[in-house]
Amino acid sequence: MGGIVKVYGMPMSTATSRVLMTLEEKEASYELVLVNILNGEHKHPDHLARNPFGQIPAFEDGSLMLFESRAVARYVAKKYESGTDLLRSGNLEEAALVDVWLDVEANHFNAPIYAISYQYVIVPRLFGGAPDEKVVEENTAKLEKVLDVYEERLSKSKYLAGDFFSLADLSHFPYIHRLLRTPKATLITSRPHVNAWWEAISSRPAYKKVAAGITFGD
């Protein structure tokens, strides 16, 4: 498959930004095709043909159409030899650890940080409502336990899978970027090793480029 790949989404979307940062880390050429979820474009028939769940992003590489940002990110990481080695596929043990922490992000980290971010960012800005503090506090307690595990892990290595940046670290970028703009930022900043890990991620050129385009939720 040749040519420039297309990402259908918008930078404010956490899932879209995950794909964009992966493409930037791999130094890949791409076109971002705006699908504005604020006016319902993600539910239009042309987008449903790309993503039947009516979500963003969708990803087009020639005749191949993909959706689900984590799957797209893995595809991008495998497709391009240039840029950062995000999967460590040449080393079985390192690759296994990347997979472990990718699963941790998806299965333990994502749900509580999503719930907190939704209450503080989406509810007020899209619906004009007030955060449900009970939901916030319930999920804060859950996220604290997860981040305590991260703090222990990151006391032993600079990044989650080892002393190398990987897709496992990158996949945490969208929601931490958003969380740090809420009253719960201290969940990250109060843990020295977690905070140092985040500072390393957020100092990367790929992060800076993608984050600069995120205007919603900042």
ZIQUI-V988802 format. One record per residue. N is the residue number from 1. SS is DSSP state (H for helix, E for strand, C for the rest). D_FIRST is the distance of its C-alpha to the first C-alpha in Angstrom with 1 decimal. Layout:
# ZIQUI-V988802
n=N ss=SS d_first=D_FIRST
n=N ss=SS d_first=D_FIRST
This chain:
# ZIQUI-V988802
n=1 ss=C d_first=0.0
n=2 ss=C d_first=3.8
n=3 ss=C d_first=7.1
n=4 ss=C d_first=9.4
n=5 ss=E d_first=9.3
n=6 ss=E d_first=12.5
n=7 ss=E d_first=15.3
n=8 ss=E d_first=18.0
n=9 ss=E d_first=21.2
n=10 ss=C d_first=24.0
n=11 ss=C d_first=24.9
n=12 ss=C d_first=28.2
n=13 ss=C d_first=26.4
n=14 ss=H d_first=26.5
n=15 ss=H d_first=23.4
n=16 ss=H d_first=21.4
n=17 ss=H d_first=22.9
n=18 ss=H d_first=21.8
n=19 ss=H d_first=18.1
n=20 ss=H d_first=18.9
n=21 ss=H d_first=20.8
n=22 ss=H d_first=18.2
n=23 ss=H d_first=15.7
n=24 ss=H d_first=18.7
n=25 ss=H d_first=19.6
n=26 ss=C d_first=16.3
n=27 ss=C d_first=16.7
n=28 ss=C d_first=13.4
n=29 ss=C d_first=13.3
n=30 ss=E d_first=13.3
n=31 ss=E d_first=15.3
n=32 ss=E d_first=18.0
n=33 ss=E d_first=19.0
n=34 ss=E d_first=22.6
n=35 ss=C d_first=23.7
n=36 ss=C d_first=27.3
n=37 ss=H d_first=28.7
n=38 ss=H d_first=32.2
n=39 ss=H d_first=32.5
n=40 ss=C d_first=30.8
n=41 ss=H d_first=27.5
n=42 ss=H d_first=25.7
n=43 ss=H d_first=27.9
n=44 ss=C d_first=27.1
n=45 ss=H d_first=25.6
n=46 ss=H d_first=22.4
n=47 ss=H d_first=21.7
n=48 ss=H d_first=22.9
n=49 ss=C d_first=20.3
n=50 ss=C d_first=17.7
n=51 ss=C d_first=20.0
n=52 ss=C d_first=22.8
n=53 ss=C d_first=25.1
n=54 ss=C d_first=25.3
n=55 ss=C d_first=24.4
n=56 ss=C d_first=22.2
n=57 ss=C d_first=19.6
n=58 ss=E d_first=16.7
n=59 ss=E d_first=13.1
n=60 ss=E d_first=10.3
n=61 ss=E d_first=6.6
n=62 ss=C d_first=5.9
n=63 ss=C d_first=8.0
n=64 ss=E d_first=8.4
n=65 ss=E d_first=11.7
n=66 ss=E d_first=13.6
n=67 ss=E d_first=17.1
n=68 ss=C d_first=19.7
n=69 ss=H d_first=19.5
n=70 ss=H d_first=20.2
n=71 ss=H d_first=17.4
n=72 ss=H d_first=14.9
n=73 ss=H d_first=16.5
n=74 ss=H d_first=16.2
n=75 ss=H d_first=12.5
n=76 ss=H d_first=12.2
n=77 ss=H d_first=14.9
n=78 ss=H d_first=13.2
n=79 ss=H d_first=9.7
n=80 ss=C d_first=11.4
n=81 ss=C d_first=14.2
n=82 ss=C d_first=15.9
n=83 ss=C d_first=18.6
n=84 ss=C d_first=20.7
n=85 ss=C d_first=20.4
n=86 ss=C d_first=20.7
n=87 ss=C d_first=20.7
n=88 ss=C d_first=22.8
n=89 ss=C d_first=21.2
n=90 ss=C d_first=23.1
n=91 ss=C d_first=26.3
n=92 ss=H d_first=27.1
n=93 ss=H d_first=29.9
n=94 ss=H d_first=28.2
n=95 ss=H d_first=25.1
n=96 ss=H d_first=27.6
n=97 ss=H d_first=29.4
n=98 ss=H d_first=26.3
n=99 ss=H d_first=25.8
n=100 ss=H d_first=29.5
n=101 ss=H d_first=29.5
n=102 ss=H d_first=26.4
n=103 ss=H d_first=28.4
n=104 ss=H d_first=31.5
n=105 ss=H d_first=29.9
n=106 ss=H d_first=28.7
n=107 ss=H d_first=31.8
n=108 ss=H d_first=34.7
n=109 ss=H d_first=33.9
n=110 ss=H d_first=31.9
n=111 ss=H d_first=34.5
n=112 ss=H d_first=37.5
n=113 ss=H d_first=35.9
n=114 ss=H d_first=34.2
n=115 ss=H d_first=37.6
n=116 ss=H d_first=39.4
n=117 ss=H d_first=36.8
n=118 ss=H d_first=36.9
n=119 ss=H d_first=40.7
n=120 ss=H d_first=41.0
n=121 ss=H d_first=38.1
n=122 ss=H d_first=37.1
n=123 ss=H d_first=40.5
n=124 ss=H d_first=42.3
n=125 ss=H d_first=39.7
n=126 ss=H d_first=38.4
n=127 ss=H d_first=41.4
n=128 ss=C d_first=44.3
n=129 ss=C d_first=45.6
n=130 ss=C d_first=46.9
n=131 ss=C d_first=45.2
n=132 ss=C d_first=46.5
n=133 ss=H d_first=48.1
n=134 ss=H d_first=48.6
n=135 ss=H d_first=44.9
n=136 ss=H d_first=44.3
n=137 ss=H d_first=46.9
n=138 ss=H d_first=45.8
n=139 ss=H d_first=42.3
n=140 ss=H d_first=43.5
n=141 ss=H d_first=45.5
n=142 ss=H d_first=42.4
n=143 ss=H d_first=40.2
n=144 ss=H d_first=43.1
n=145 ss=H d_first=43.1
n=146 ss=H d_first=39.3
n=147 ss=H d_first=39.7
n=148 ss=H d_first=42.7
n=149 ss=H d_first=40.5
n=150 ss=H d_first=38.0
n=151 ss=H d_first=41.0
n=152 ss=H d_first=42.1
n=153 ss=H d_first=38.8
n=154 ss=H d_first=38.2
n=155 ss=C d_first=41.7
n=156 ss=C d_first=40.4
n=157 ss=C d_first=37.0
n=158 ss=C d_first=35.5
n=159 ss=C d_first=32.4
n=160 ss=C d_first=32.1
n=161 ss=C d_first=30.5
n=162 ss=C d_first=32.4
n=163 ss=C d_first=32.9
n=164 ss=C d_first=29.3
n=165 ss=C d_first=27.2
n=166 ss=C d_first=24.5
n=167 ss=H d_first=22.5
n=168 ss=H d_first=25.8
n=169 ss=H d_first=27.6
n=170 ss=H d_first=25.0
n=171 ss=C d_first=24.9
n=172 ss=C d_first=28.6
n=173 ss=H d_first=28.2
n=174 ss=H d_first=28.0
n=175 ss=H d_first=31.3
n=176 ss=H d_first=33.3
n=177 ss=H d_first=32.6
n=178 ss=H d_first=34.0
n=179 ss=H d_first=36.8
n=180 ss=C d_first=38.2
n=181 ss=C d_first=39.0
n=182 ss=C d_first=41.2
n=183 ss=C d_first=44.7
n=184 ss=C d_first=43.1
n=185 ss=C d_first=41.6
n=186 ss=H d_first=44.2
n=187 ss=H d_first=42.4
n=188 ss=H d_first=40.1
n=189 ss=H d_first=42.5
n=190 ss=C d_first=45.4
n=191 ss=C d_first=43.7
n=192 ss=H d_first=43.6
n=193 ss=H d_first=40.9
n=194 ss=H d_first=38.6
n=195 ss=H d_first=39.4
n=196 ss=H d_first=38.7
n=197 ss=H d_first=35.3
n=198 ss=H d_first=34.5
n=199 ss=H d_first=35.7
n=200 ss=H d_first=33.4
n=201 ss=H d_first=30.3
n=202 ss=H d_first=31.5
n=203 ss=C d_first=32.1
n=204 ss=C d_first=28.5
n=205 ss=H d_first=26.9
n=206 ss=H d_first=23.9
n=207 ss=H d_first=26.6
n=208 ss=H d_first=28.7
n=209 ss=H d_first=26.0
n=210 ss=H d_first=24.8
n=211 ss=H d_first=28.5
n=212 ss=H d_first=29.6
n=213 ss=C d_first=27.8
n=214 ss=C d_first=29.4
n=215 ss=C d_first=32.5
n=216 ss=C d_first=33.3
n=217 ss=C d_first=35.3
n=218 ss=C d_first=36.3
